Amino acid sequence: MLGCLVASMTVGAALLDWFQPNRVDADTPRTQLIAQIRDAISPAASKTTPAEKWHTIRAVPMAAGDASRAHFLVNRDGTWDATAQWQAQKNVGEPGVIRIGLETPSGSGEVTGAQWSATCQLRNNLQEMYKITRERFVPSPNLRPPADAKDKIVSR
């Protein structure tokens, strides 16, 4: 009897998996973003940099155009760009820390909704790519995400 139950559950699960309507396509926005992050790495750097190199993600406020202190810059409108440091897979500051710079008005640390949303998407994809746990995301205490932000991670 137990064998019949196990067999029917196995066959049922296999059928459900086969007919599952919610399969993820290869062209989902998440997959596209991961491809953009990978494509931003220089081919020469990607061959010499082990994936284990990255273990933490920091979000920090940045002045406009200050690309030398971050791997990614997120503008006020929510667009982001990989910097030369990311392309070359070079450390910026602490070894093993991916730095996401958020462009903020001088000294305020205020972040727009679009900017915070883009930062969270970038962070999620980097975490997936490099197996970085959620606890290893450290936003600067100087950043002030919007009050209505869906992702309420605050600095520790």
N, C-alpha and C positions, 0 to 999 in steps of 0.2 A: 504494500500500500504506500509506504513511504517512497519507494522507488518510482511509482506512478506519479505521485505528487511532484517529486523533483523533476521528472521528465516533462510533465505538463507545464511546469513553471519555466523550465528552460526553453521549451518550444514556444511558449507564449511570449517570453521575453525576446527571443530571436525574431518572431514575427512582428512584434511591436517595433523593434529596432529597424527592421527591414522597411516597414511602412511609415516610419516616423516622418511627419511633414515638416518638422522644424530643424532640419539639418542645416548646418552652417555652410554657406557657399564659400568658395575660395576668394570671392571678391567682396567680402564684407568690409565695412569701414575699418574694423579692428585689424583685419589682415592687411589692408592697404596701408594703415598707419605703421604697422610693424615693418612692412616692406620699405616705407619711406625712411624709417629710422636706420634700417640695415643699409639701404642704398646710400645714405649720407656718409657712411664709413668708407674711407679711401680703400681701394682694393689692397694696396700694399700694407696698410695698417691692419686690416681684418685678418690677414694671414699670420700676423705676428702677435695678435692680442688674444689671449685666452678669455673665454666668456666668464670664467670665474673671477676675473679681475674686478668686476663691478659688484659691490655688495651693499651699497647704501645710495639713497637718492635724497638730495637736499634741494629745497626750493628757497631761493633767496631773492630779496629785492635788488634791482639793478637800475642804474641810470641808462637812458636810451643810448644805444650804440656801444655799450661797454661789453663787447663780446669776448674779451680776453679772460674774464673770470668765470665763464660758464661753458657748459657743453651744449646747452640749448637756451635760446632766448624766446620768451613768449611776450608778444606785443600786447598793447592795451585792447586791440580788437580780437584777440584770441588766436592770431596766427603765430606759428613758431618756426624757427629756423635752427638748424644744427650749425654750430660754430666750427671754426678750423680745429679747435681742440678735440671736438667729437670726431671729426673726419679723420684726424690723425690718431685717435684713441689715446690722447695724452691726459694725464692727471692734471687737475686744476685744484690746487690746495691739497687736501687730504687724499692720500692714495686710495683708490677703489671707490671713490664717491662721485656719482654722477650729479653734476650741479645744473639745476634748471633755474635760470635767471628770469624773473618776472619784472618787466619794465614798469616802474612805479613813479609817480610824481616825486620830485626830490624830497626825501626825508619823510614822506607820509606813509609809505608801505601799503597804500590802498590798492586793492586788486579789483578789476572789473569782473562781472559775472562770466563774460565770454573768456576772459583770460584764465580765470580759475577753472572753468570747465575744460579748456584746452590743456591746462597743466595737469589736471586729474587724468585725462585721457592719455596724455603722454606718459605720466607716471605709471598708470595701469599697464600700458604696453611694455614699458621698460621692465616693470616687475615680472611680467610674463616672460619676456625674452631672456632675462638674466636670473630668473628664479629668486628674486629679491622679495622678502616678506613685507607685508604691510607695515609692520613695526619698524622697518628699516627706512621708511619715508619720514624725513625730518624737515618740516617747514620752519623757516626762520620765525622767531617770536616777533620780528618786526613786520611781518606780512599781516595784512588785515583783509582776509577774504570777505566777500559780500555777506551780509547777514542772512540772505536767503539762499546761500550756497547749499546744494544738495549734499556735497561731500564736506562734512564738518570736521575733518581732521585738523587738529590744532597742534601747536608745537608742544613738545614734552619738556 
